[in-house]
Amino acid sequence: MKTFALTGLVLATCVIAGSAMAAPTAQPPMNSFNFAFYTCDNGAAFRISYDADAPTKATLTTSDNKQHPLKREPVANGAQFSDQGVMFWTDGTSVVVKGTQIPLNNCKLKAN
């Protein structure tokens, strides 16, 4: 009887631990050189450069050549990078940028 109780406890612990594990975070869009270009309303544009294939850091460079180093943050969906009031978020289809001097609205990934 003790063996069955112990086996049940181990199994329950594994199920609970497995369900508590976070889902993998989304991969942001990038080309083979770990960056992506976006064009936005009013002729604005930016480039986002990532530090790796599974990035933890990124640099957002606006069309006025301002660079914003960003750190990856956990989010419920998509990929988000932010620091010092600047934020970049994408789910691979949509993109949101906040906090830059140039407004970056309705941005779309530029095709290669």
C-alpha angles and dihedrals in degrees: 000000000000090000092055092048092049092047090050091050092050091047092049091049091052092049092049093046091048093051092048093056113106120246115250113273120248120265112237118230113269140151125236090282094059098252140094134203124220131191120206142185119297093027094291119144141173143189124221116203121193129208095224146353087273097035128208094172135036139180119220112203116191126208089260088061095250111149122211117190108210137189125217116253129195114255135173092247136005126010124294132189125180146156138159095008097312118112133183120187130174138167092194093266106045128039133198125191122183135175102032122130090236112058109244105198132162092005121183130195108257112235116237 
